Amino acid sequence: MSTLAGKHIVLGLSGGIAAFKSAELCRALVKAGVTVQVVMTEAAEKFMTAVTMQALSGRPVYTSQWDPREANNMAHINLSREADAIVVAPASADFMAKLLHGGADELLSLMCLARPIDQVPLIVAPAMNREMWSNPATQRNVAQLKADGIHVLDVGQGDQACGETGDGRMLEAEEILEDLEAFFTPKVMSGKQVLVTAGPTYEAIDPVRGITNLSSGKMGFAIARAARMAGASVTLVAGPVHLPTPRGVQRFDVRSARQMLNAAVLHADAADVFIATAAVADWRPAHSADQKIKKDGSGQTPELSFVENPDILATIAQSPRGASGDLFCVGFAAESHDLLAHATAKRLRKGVPLLVGNIGPATFGQDDNALLLVDASGARELPHASKQALAVQLIDDIAVRLTR
Ligand code: CTP
């Protein structure tokens, strides 16, 4: 379940063309189980109607500090007291300048100023033209807003409504949603560097053929995402998969087991935790042909012989940092039967403190799974759930082990 579920968020819109993304954001927040109270400035209403935002949020929108619906006529106090956070998206250059100076000449800025600073975080998603964004005045304001404890989200990069291209446009709704979810996630991995391998590897037979397996990479990507949400800085070494990079995660794409080994060894040096979820091909063709192998019409099939691939997890777990425990190594075991017995044996064989077992054929490509955590003292089951939810539980479990 999303960390946003059950939260009450005041979604503020100031004036900017990015307001159309706020409609999507509002919808996504409601879908995540958030109650959304929309507050709009007069300028915001030039870009988006209050009717649209009311329909999407399911609550009347506030646009004026003189709103007579509030019995005490203090919308700015009432709205900010019941919020878990105020999110201003889009936050225009002008609105940020106003926040900086404690301006309060309309409801949204008045409410931001009147919020109990220690209890109601203020998160802003800037949205503006690239020249406005890079202007020293704006950059000065952003720095000061951050120093004042306001959470300023990144800006997006690319085509802008004005026809120019550059930094300054507002993040997409799903990116803001990810950042908000991360904001509310307890930072149990704060300051930690986490390295994850994910997906299958592909071992070439010739330039057009190879051997691989059915791993989708979903579990590893979910773990990378959960670790980042928990405050870690995350490096993801991914085999060939069709998955978007989790927000805030540094990703390196590789193809073969040997490329994955090189990338993992390189990044293991700085890591505190290594989680090997990749379904690495056990063997590769002994020879990879430079040119496509052609049928010669004789009916003869080509002779293929294989050599064993390096074991990435064992190599890193048995390196000095892995063996001493400075680098906490976690293995995965994809088994088809006798999960506990195989996972227990594999943990010892690989030399890792924690091995996570799952039934491979049942989980490849699926969005859910069940995990068995095996360590020196026994086994614990994480029952059937979405891979996202299991990833969060696994990261929480690893975080506890790091403090022991
Ligand atoms: N692994 C690895 N490099 C390999 C093979 C496996 O890093 N060449 C890692 C996987 O990422 C996983 C763990 O080792 O974390 C176990 O992988 P699995 O394929 O289940 O085990 P194998 O070592 O291949 O053992 P077996 O073939 O006996 O099941």
Boltz pocket constraint, residues with backbone or C-beta under 6 A from the ligand:
constraints:
  - pocket:
      binder: B
      contacts: [[A, 197], [A, 257], [A, 276], [A, 277], [A, 278], [A, 279], [A, 280], [A, 281], [A, 282], [A, 309], [A, 310], [A, 311], [A, 312], [A, 313], [A, 314], [A, 330], [A, 331], [A, 332], [A, 333], [A, 334], [A, 335], [A, 346], [A, 350]]
      max_distance: 6.0
